[in-house]
C-alpha cells in the first residue's frame, strides 16, 4: 500500500470514528431533549385538562348528556389532533373509549431509527385522571406521551447534518489525496536521480524543491553525488598513476638489468674467456681481478634495486634502525638540510608487516617530496605511540604551497590512500612561504616480544 492510500485510510478511520462518536453524542442529547419536551407538553396538557375537569364536573346537565352513549365527551378531544406529542383518551366508567385526539385511521411512524430511539429512550409513564361527579366515577382520562414525532423531527435534523458531514468527509479525503500526491511528486524525481546514480551517471543532481524538508534532501544528495564523483575520479586517477608507476618501475628495472647487469655479464664472459685462453698465469690473474671488480659492482647494483623494491634493513634490523638508516642516507645526499629524528624506544614492538612498511613508506615519501619541492633548511620527524595509536609528524620550513592547489602527483594521493586503507587519518597543512606539515594517525596493535 503506497503512502497516499495509507494516509487516506488513516484519515478515513479517524473521521469515521469522530463521526460515530458525534452521532452517539447527538442521539444521547436528542433523547434527553425529546424526553424533556414531551414531559413538558404532557404537564401543560394535564394542567389544562384539570381545569376542564373542574369546570365540567359541576355541570349536571352535561352529566345527563354524558349518559347518552352516542354523545361526545366533555373534552372534545377530537379537536386536539394537532397535539402530536400526546395521546389523550377518555374512557367511560365501563372502560369504553369515548373520545381521543388520535384519528382511528391515522398511521404512526414506524421508521427503524424512530424505533431505535424509542428503544434507547426509557418509556414515559402514562398520566391518568379519574373523573368523579356526584360521588360516582363517570370516566377516566388517560394521557400517554408519544415521542415518536419529536424523535422523527430530531432524526431528520441529525440525518441532514450527517449528510453534510459525509460530503465534508469525501471532500477532505479528495483534498488530502490530491495534496499528498502533489507533495510526493518530488519523490519520483529523487528515485530517478538515484537510478541514474546507480547506473553510473555521476552528473545526476536534484533540483531545489519548494518544501524545506525536501530541499534539505536535495542539498545533501547533491553534495553526496559531488563527493562521490570526486572520489571516483580520484580513484581512477590514482589507479592510472599506480599503473604508470608500476610500468615505470618495470621499465627502470629492465633498463638496469639490460644496461648495467647485461654489460657486466658481458665483461665477465669476456674475462672468463680470456682466462681460458691465457698463455700465462699473469694474464689469467688480471682477468680474474677484473671479474672480481665487476662482480662487486653487480652486487651494488642489485642491492640498490632490492632497496627500491623493499627496504632490506626492515626485515633484518627492525623498523627503528630502518628509519634511522633511511634518514642518514637522505642526510648524506642533502648536506645543507638539518634533520631531527625523534622515534620512540618501543617502535620495534610494531610487528605487523603491513603497518611497519606503511610507516617506512610514509616517512620516505615525505622526504622525497621535501627533496623535490620544499627547498627546506630543516626537517623535523617525530613518531609517537600513545595507547593503541601511532602518530607520525613530518614538518619542514620550506616554501610551502596552497593546499587547495596541492600537487596532483602519486605521492600525496598514494600516502592518503595508504593511511585511510589502514583505518587512519591523514592531514596536510601548508601555506606559501610557511613550510608544510604532514600528520598521520594510525591505529595499531603492539606485539611485544614474548607474547601478544
Order of alpha helices (4+ residues) and beta strands (2+ residues): alpha-alpha-beta-beta-alpha-beta-beta-alpha-alpha-alpha-alpha-alpha-alpha-alpha-beta-alpha-beta-beta-alpha-beta-beta
